[in-house]
């Protein structure tokens, strides 16, 4: 189980997201399995992510392409 509260989202690829404000880490649980933790994400960015119409597109443009480090749970 993830150490943060996860929010179920409407997405074709992402099942749930969560945020740890103490460590500025974004948690993303994918529908096809696996939870990834992305470092260096601000609380403001997480709010944007929650409100984004396309979760996958937002994640790609704002976290993956900029090269945030990540690890798999």
PDB file as gemmi writes it, atoms N, CA and C in Angstrom:
CRYST1    1.000    1.000    1.000  90.00  90.00  90.00 P 1                      
ATOM      1  N   UNK A   1       0.840  -1.204   0.000  1.00  0.00           N  
ATOM      2  CA  UNK A   1       0.000   0.000   0.000  1.00  0.00           C  
ATOM      3  C   UNK A   1       0.872   1.249   0.000  1.00  0.00           C  
ATOM      4  N   UNK A   2       0.443   2.259  -0.738  1.00  0.00           N  
ATOM      5  CA  UNK A   2       1.176   3.510  -0.812  1.00  0.00           C  
ATOM      6  C   UNK A   2       1.137   4.244   0.527  1.00  0.00           C  
ATOM      7  N   UNK A   3       2.212   4.945   0.883  1.00  0.00           N  
ATOM      8  CA  UNK A   3       2.261   5.666   2.157  1.00  0.00           C  
ATOM      9  C   UNK A   3       1.527   7.005   2.128  1.00  0.00           C  
ATOM     10  N   UNK A   4       0.905   7.362   1.007  1.00  0.00           N  
ATOM     11  CA  UNK A   4       0.151   8.604   0.899  1.00  0.00           C  
ATOM     12  C   UNK A   4      -1.274   8.299   0.467  1.00  0.00           C  
ATOM     13  N   UNK A   5      -2.172   9.230   0.726  1.00  0.00           N  
ATOM     14  CA  UNK A   5      -3.557   9.070   0.300  1.00  0.00           C  
ATOM     15  C   UNK A   5      -3.620   9.212  -1.212  1.00  0.00           C  
ATOM     16  N   UNK A   6      -4.267   8.251  -1.847  1.00  0.00           N  
ATOM     17  CA  UNK A   6      -4.370   8.245  -3.294  1.00  0.00           C  
ATOM     18  C   UNK A   6      -5.780   8.685  -3.712  1.00  0.00           C  
ATOM     19  N   UNK A   7      -5.836   9.469  -4.787  1.00  0.00           N  
ATOM     20  CA  UNK A   7      -7.092   9.950  -5.346  1.00  0.00           C  
ATOM     21  C   UNK A   7      -7.340   9.195  -6.653  1.00  0.00           C  
ATOM     22  N   UNK A   8      -8.478   8.537  -6.753  1.00  0.00           N  
ATOM     23  CA  UNK A   8      -8.851   7.849  -7.992  1.00  0.00           C  
ATOM     24  C   UNK A   8      -9.153   8.917  -9.040  1.00  0.00           C  
ATOM     25  N   UNK A   9      -8.598   8.757 -10.241  1.00  0.00           N  
ATOM     26  CA  UNK A   9      -8.795   9.740 -11.306  1.00  0.00           C  
ATOM     27  C   UNK A   9      -9.403   9.092 -12.541  1.00  0.00           C  
ATOM     28  N   UNK A  10      -9.968   9.929 -13.388  1.00  0.00           N  
ATOM     29  CA  UNK A  10     -10.528   9.476 -14.654  1.00  0.00           C  
ATOM     30  C   UNK A  10      -9.446   9.578 -15.722  1.00  0.00           C  
ATOM     31  N   UNK A  11      -8.940   8.441 -16.143  1.00  0.00           N  
ATOM     32  CA  UNK A  11      -7.856   8.401 -17.119  1.00  0.00           C  
ATOM     33  C   UNK A  11      -7.826   7.023 -17.756  1.00  0.00           C  
ATOM     34  N   UNK A  12      -7.376   6.969 -18.999  1.00  0.00           N  
ATOM     35  CA  UNK A  12      -7.281   5.675 -19.672  1.00  0.00           C  
ATOM     36  C   UNK A  12      -6.031   4.905 -19.251  1.00  0.00           C  
ATOM     37  N   UNK A  13      -5.087   5.580 -18.609  1.00  0.00           N  
ATOM     38  CA  UNK A  13      -3.812   4.967 -18.262  1.00  0.00           C  
ATOM     39  C   UNK A  13      -3.477   5.031 -16.769  1.00  0.00           C  
ATOM     40  N   UNK A  14      -3.988   6.047 -16.085  1.00  0.00           N  
ATOM     41  CA  UNK A  14      -3.655   6.280 -14.677  1.00  0.00           C  
ATOM     42  C   UNK A  14      -4.858   5.961 -13.800  1.00  0.00           C  
ATOM     43  N   UNK A  15      -4.632   5.146 -12.772  1.00  0.00           N  
ATOM     44  CA  UNK A  15      -5.720   4.761 -11.862  1.00  0.00           C  
ATOM     45  C   UNK A  15      -5.883   5.760 -10.719  1.00  0.00           C  
ATOM     46  N   UNK A  16      -4.749   6.149 -10.103  1.00  0.00           N  
ATOM     47  CA  UNK A  16      -4.825   7.016  -8.927  1.00  0.00           C  
ATOM     48  C   UNK A  16      -3.538   7.820  -8.791  1.00  0.00           C  
ATOM     49  N   UNK A  17      -3.668   8.974  -8.110  1.00  0.00           N  
ATOM     50  CA  UNK A  17      -2.506   9.826  -7.874  1.00  0.00           C  
ATOM     51  C   UNK A  17      -2.491  10.287  -6.421  1.00  0.00           C  
ATOM     52  N   UNK A  18      -1.306  10.595  -5.926  1.00  0.00           N  
ATOM     53  CA  UNK A  18      -1.162  11.089  -4.571  1.00  0.00           C  
ATOM     54  C   UNK A  18       0.062  11.975  -4.473  1.00  0.00           C  
ATOM     55  N   UNK A  19       0.172  12.704  -3.360  1.00  0.00           N  
ATOM     56  CA  UNK A  19       1.281  13.641  -3.202  1.00  0.00           C  
ATOM     57  C   UNK A  19       1.758  13.641  -1.761  1.00  0.00           C  
ATOM     58  N   UNK A  20       3.079  13.611  -1.593  1.00  0.00           N  
ATOM     59  CA  UNK A  20       3.708  13.703  -0.271  1.00  0.00           C  
ATOM     60  C   UNK A  20       4.372  15.073  -0.190  1.00  0.00           C  
ATOM     61  N   UNK A  21       3.743  16.005   0.535  1.00  0.00           N  
ATOM     62  CA  UNK A  21       4.255  17.371   0.611  1.00  0.00           C  
ATOM     63  C   UNK A  21       5.547  17.464   1.414  1.00  0.00           C  
ATOM     64  N   UNK A  22       5.798  16.515   2.295  1.00  0.00           N  
ATOM     65  CA  UNK A  22       7.026  16.532   3.095  1.00  0.00           C  
ATOM     66  C   UNK A  22       8.262  16.272   2.228  1.00  0.00           C  
ATOM     67  N   UNK A  23       8.087  15.489   1.164  1.00  0.00           N  
ATOM     68  CA  UNK A  23       9.227  15.142   0.312  1.00  0.00           C  
ATOM     69  C   UNK A  23       9.085  15.636  -1.129  1.00  0.00           C  
ATOM     70  N   UNK A  24       7.993  16.363  -1.429  1.00  0.00           N  
ATOM     71  CA  UNK A  24       7.713  16.830  -2.796  1.00  0.00           C  
ATOM     72  C   UNK A  24       7.780  15.674  -3.790  1.00  0.00           C  
ATOM     73  N   UNK A  25       7.027  14.612  -3.478  1.00  0.00           N  
ATOM     74  CA  UNK A  25       6.990  13.444  -4.346  1.00  0.00           C  
ATOM     75  C   UNK A  25       5.565  13.175  -4.822  1.00  0.00           C  
ATOM     76  N   UNK A  26       5.461  12.901  -6.102  1.00  0.00           N  
ATOM     77  CA  UNK A  26       4.201  12.581  -6.744  1.00  0.00           C  
ATOM     78  C   UNK A  26       4.096  11.068  -6.906  1.00  0.00           C  
ATOM     79  N   UNK A  27       2.994  10.506  -6.479  1.00  0.00           N  
ATOM     80  CA  UNK A  27       2.732   9.074  -6.604  1.00  0.00           C  
ATOM     81  C   UNK A  27       1.716   8.867  -7.721  1.00  0.00           C  
ATOM     82  N   UNK A  28       2.037   7.979  -8.654  1.00  0.00           N  
ATOM     83  CA  UNK A  28       1.132   7.686  -9.767  1.00  0.00           C  
ATOM     84  C   UNK A  28       0.978   6.172  -9.868  1.00  0.00           C  
ATOM     85  N   UNK A  29      -0.260   5.701  -9.684  1.00  0.00           N  
ATOM     86  CA  UNK A  29      -0.554   4.266  -9.825  1.00  0.00           C  
ATOM     87  C   UNK A  29      -1.228   4.071 -11.180  1.00  0.00           C  
ATOM     88  N   UNK A  30      -0.602   3.255 -12.011  1.00  0.00           N  
ATOM     89  CA  UNK A  30      -1.087   3.026 -13.366  1.00  0.00           C  
ATOM     90  C   UNK A  30      -2.090   1.878 -13.408  1.00  0.00           C  
ATOM     91  N   UNK A  31      -3.026   1.949 -14.334  1.00  0.00           N  
ATOM     92  CA  UNK A  31      -4.068   0.937 -14.483  1.00  0.00           C  
ATOM     93  C   UNK A  31      -3.460  -0.431 -14.778  1.00  0.00           C  
ATOM     94  N   UNK A  32      -2.430  -0.459 -15.619  1.00  0.00           N  
ATOM     95  CA  UNK A  32      -1.825  -1.740 -15.990  1.00  0.00           C  
ATOM     96  C   UNK A  32      -0.841  -2.245 -14.939  1.00  0.00           C  
ATOM     97  N   UNK A  33      -0.812  -1.582 -13.793  1.00  0.00           N  
ATOM     98  CA  UNK A  33       0.021  -2.050 -12.694  1.00  0.00           C  
ATOM     99  C   UNK A  33       1.231  -1.176 -12.438  1.00  0.00           C  
ATOM    100  N   UNK A  34       1.614  -1.130 -11.206  1.00  0.00           N  
ATOM    101  CA  UNK A  34       2.802  -0.400 -10.813  1.00  0.00           C  
ATOM    102  C   UNK A  34       2.498   1.010 -10.341  1.00  0.00           C  
ATOM    103  N   UNK A  35       3.179   1.374  -9.271  1.00  0.00           N  
ATOM    104  CA  UNK A  35       3.114   2.736  -8.754  1.00  0.00           C  
ATOM    105  C   UNK A  35       4.498   3.336  -8.880  1.00  0.00           C  
ATOM    106  N   UNK A  36       4.558   4.523  -9.462  1.00  0.00           N  
ATOM    107  CA  UNK A  36       5.819   5.234  -9.635  1.00  0.00           C  
ATOM    108  C   UNK A  36       5.813   6.477  -8.766  1.00  0.00           C  
ATOM    109  N   UNK A  37       6.969   6.786  -8.208  1.00  0.00           N  
ATOM    110  CA  UNK A  37       7.133   7.962  -7.358  1.00  0.00           C  
ATOM    111  C   UNK A  37       8.087   8.911  -8.070  1.00  0.00           C  
ATOM    112  N   UNK A  38       7.598  10.102  -8.400  1.00  0.00           N  
ATOM    113  CA  UNK A  38       8.379  11.111  -9.110  1.00  0.00           C  
ATOM    114  C   UNK A  38       8.816  12.189  -8.123  1.00  0.00           C  
ATOM    115  N   UNK A  39      10.099  12.497  -8.104  1.00  0.00           N  
ATOM    116  CA  UNK A  39      10.665  13.491  -7.186  1.00  0.00           C  
ATOM    117  C   UNK A  39      10.626  14.884  -7.796  1.00  0.00           C  
ATOM    118  N   UNK A  40      10.684  15.884  -6.915  1.00  0.00           N  
ATOM    119  CA  UNK A  40      10.796  17.270  -7.355  1.00  0.00           C  
ATOM    120  C   UNK A  40       9.523  17.852  -7.927  1.00  0.00           C  
ATOM    121  N   UNK A  41       8.381  17.396  -7.449  1.00  0.00           N  
ATOM    122  CA  UNK A  41       7.097  17.912  -7.893  1.00  0.00           C  
ATOM    123  C   UNK A  41       6.527  18.782  -6.771  1.00  0.00           C  
ATOM    124  N   UNK A  42       6.114  19.989  -7.117  1.00  0.00           N  
ATOM    125  CA  UNK A  42       5.595  20.912  -6.097  1.00  0.00           C  
ATOM    126  C   UNK A  42       4.119  20.651  -5.805  1.00  0.00           C  
ATOM    127  N   UNK A  43       3.656  21.189  -4.705  1.00  0.00           N  
ATOM    128  CA  UNK A  43       2.246  21.063  -4.350  1.00  0.00           C  
ATOM    129  C   UNK A  43       1.371  21.769  -5.393  1.00  0.00           C  
ATOM    130  N   UNK A  44       1.865  22.885  -5.913  1.00  0.00           N  
ATOM    131  CA  UNK A  44       1.150  23.607  -6.974  1.00  0.00           C  
ATOM    132  C   UNK A  44       1.009  22.726  -8.218  1.00  0.00           C  
ATOM    133  N   UNK A  45       2.098  22.051  -8.590  1.00  0.00           N  
ATOM    134  CA  UNK A  45       2.049  21.160  -9.747  1.00  0.00           C  
ATOM    135  C   UNK A  45       1.047  20.031  -9.510  1.00  0.00           C  
ATOM    136  N   UNK A  46       1.014  19.503  -8.290  1.00  0.00           N  
ATOM    137  CA  UNK A  46       0.061  18.430  -7.992  1.00  0.00           C  
ATOM    138  C   UNK A  46      -1.371  18.932  -8.169  1.00  0.00           C  
ATOM    139  N   UNK A  47      -1.644  20.158  -7.716  1.00  0.00           N  
ATOM    140  CA  UNK A  47      -2.982  20.741  -7.893  1.00  0.00           C  
ATOM    141  C   UNK A  47      -3.326  20.858  -9.372  1.00  0.00           C  
ATOM    142  N   UNK A  48      -2.349  21.272 -10.180  1.00  0.00           N  
ATOM    143  CA  UNK A  48      -2.553  21.337 -11.629  1.00  0.00           C  
ATOM    144  C   UNK A  48      -2.870  19.950 -12.200  1.00  0.00           C  
ATOM    145  N   UNK A  49      -2.139  18.951 -11.702  1.00  0.00           N  
ATOM    146  CA  UNK A  49      -2.325  17.573 -12.160  1.00  0.00           C  
ATOM    147  C   UNK A  49      -3.738  17.096 -11.847  1.00  0.00           C  
ATOM    148  N   UNK A  50      -4.193  17.359 -10.639  1.00  0.00           N  
ATOM    149  CA  UNK A  50      -5.539  16.956 -10.228  1.00  0.00           C  
ATOM    150  C   UNK A  50      -6.579  17.554 -11.165  1.00  0.00           C  
ATOM    151  N   UNK A  51      -6.384  18.811 -11.557  1.00  0.00           N  
ATOM    152  CA  UNK A  51      -7.355  19.523 -12.391  1.00  0.00           C  
ATOM    153  C   UNK A  51      -7.170  19.312 -13.898  1.00  0.00           C  
ATOM    154  N   UNK A  52      -6.086  18.687 -14.293  1.00  0.00           N  
ATOM    155  CA  UNK A  52      -5.788  18.527 -15.723  1.00  0.00           C  
ATOM    156  C   UNK A  52      -6.832  17.653 -16.414  1.00  0.00           C  
ATOM    157  N   UNK A  53      -7.316  18.095 -17.582  1.00  0.00           N  
ATOM    158  CA  UNK A  53      -8.300  17.272 -18.305  1.00  0.00           C  
ATOM    159  C   UNK A  53      -7.709  15.954 -18.812  1.00  0.00           C  
ATOM    160  N   UNK A  54      -6.418  15.959 -19.151  1.00  0.00           N  
ATOM    161  CA  UNK A  54      -5.750  14.731 -19.585  1.00  0.00           C  
ATOM    162  C   UNK A  54      -4.596  14.455 -18.619  1.00  0.00           C  
ATOM    163  N   UNK A  55      -4.778  13.486 -17.755  1.00  0.00           N  
ATOM    164  CA  UNK A  55      -3.758  13.172 -16.741  1.00  0.00           C  
ATOM    165  C   UNK A  55      -2.468  12.661 -17.387  1.00  0.00           C  
ATOM    166  N   UNK A  56      -2.607  11.795 -18.380  1.00  0.00           N  
ATOM    167  CA  UNK A  56      -1.428  11.245 -19.043  1.00  0.00           C  
ATOM    168  C   UNK A  56      -0.618  12.311 -19.760  1.00  0.00           C  
ATOM    169  N   UNK A  57      -1.303  13.204 -20.449  1.00  0.00           N  
ATOM    170  CA  UNK A  57      -0.625  14.276 -21.168  1.00  0.00           C  
ATOM    171  C   UNK A  57       0.073  15.219 -20.185  1.00  0.00           C  
ATOM    172  N   UNK A  58      -0.602  15.563 -19.087  1.00  0.00           N  
ATOM    173  CA  UNK A  58       0.000  16.450 -18.092  1.00  0.00           C  
ATOM    174  C   UNK A  58       1.256  15.807 -17.504  1.00  0.00           C  
ATOM    175  N   UNK A  59       1.166  14.531 -17.142  1.00  0.00           N  
ATOM    176  CA  UNK A  59       2.308  13.831 -16.557  1.00  0.00           C  
ATOM    177  C   UNK A  59       3.486  13.821 -17.525  1.00  0.00           C  
ATOM    178  N   UNK A  60       3.206  13.533 -18.783  1.00  0.00           N  
ATOM    179  CA  UNK A  60       4.262  13.483 -19.793  1.00  0.00           C  
ATOM    180  C   UNK A  60       4.941  14.845 -19.955  1.00  0.00           C  
ATOM    181  N   UNK A  61       4.149  15.896 -20.097  1.00  0.00           N  
ATOM    182  CA  UNK A  61       4.693  17.230 -20.367  1.00  0.00           C  
ATOM    183  C   UNK A  61       5.357  17.884 -19.164  1.00  0.00           C  
ATOM    184  N   UNK A  62       4.843  17.644 -17.969  1.00  0.00           N  
ATOM    185  CA  UNK A  62       5.299  18.379 -16.786  1.00  0.00           C  
ATOM    186  C   UNK A  62       6.222  17.611 -15.851  1.00  0.00           C  
ATOM    187  N   UNK A  63       6.302  16.300 -16.035  1.00  0.00           N  
ATOM    188  CA  UNK A  63       7.139  15.501 -15.135  1.00  0.00           C  
ATOM    189  C   UNK A  63       8.122  14.625 -15.904  1.00  0.00           C  
ATOM    190  N   UNK A  64       7.630  13.862 -16.854  1.00  0.00           N  
ATOM    191  CA  UNK A  64       8.504  12.933 -17.580  1.00  0.00           C  
ATOM    192  C   UNK A  64       9.483  13.657 -18.501  1.00  0.00           C  
ATOM    193  N   UNK A  65       8.974  14.519 -19.387  1.00  0.00           N  
ATOM    194  CA  UNK A  65       9.853  15.208 -20.341  1.00  0.00           C  
ATOM    195  C   UNK A  65      10.882  16.110 -19.654  1.00  0.00           C  
ATOM    196  N   UNK A  66      10.517  16.823 -18.572  1.00  0.00           N  
ATOM    197  CA  UNK A  66      11.526  17.632 -17.872  1.00  0.00           C  
ATOM    198  C   UNK A  66      12.596  16.785 -17.176  1.00  0.00           C  
ATOM    199  N   UNK A  67      12.347  15.488 -17.062  1.00  0.00           N  
ATOM    200  CA  UNK A  67      13.373  14.588 -16.510  1.00  0.00           C  
ATOM    201  C   UNK A  67      13.364  14.431 -15.002  1.00  0.00           C  
ATOM    202  N   UNK A  68      12.193  14.592 -14.369  1.00  0.00           N  
ATOM    203  CA  UNK A  68      12.129  14.339 -12.932  1.00  0.00           C  
ATOM    204  C   UNK A  68      12.568  12.905 -12.649  1.00  0.00           C  
ATOM    205  N   UNK A  69      13.371  12.732 -11.613  1.00  0.00           N  
ATOM    206  CA  UNK A  69      13.792  11.371 -11.257  1.00  0.00           C  
ATOM    207  C   UNK A  69      12.588  10.608 -10.695  1.00  0.00           C  
ATOM    208  N   UNK A  70      12.635   9.290 -10.829  1.00  0.00           N  
ATOM    209  CA  UNK A  70      11.530   8.470 -10.357  1.00  0.00           C  
ATOM    210  C   UNK A  70      12.057   7.116  -9.903  1.00  0.00           C  
ATOM    211  N   UNK A  71      11.181   6.435  -9.175  1.00  0.00           N  
ATOM    212  CA  UNK A  71      11.443   5.064  -8.780  1.00  0.00           C  
ATOM    213  C   UNK A  71      10.106   4.320  -8.771  1.00  0.00           C  
ATOM    214  N   UNK A  72      10.196   3.019  -8.938  1.00  0.00           N  
ATOM    215  CA  UNK A  72       8.990   2.188  -8.914  1.00  0.00           C  
ATOM    216  C   UNK A  72       8.827   1.583  -7.526  1.00  0.00           C  
ATOM    217  N   UNK A  73       7.594   1.591  -7.051  1.00  0.00           N  
ATOM    218  CA  UNK A  73       7.310   0.977  -5.751  1.00  0.00           C  
ATOM    219  C   UNK A  73       7.221  -0.525  -5.897  1.00  0.00           C  
TER     220      UNK A  73                                                      
END                                                                             
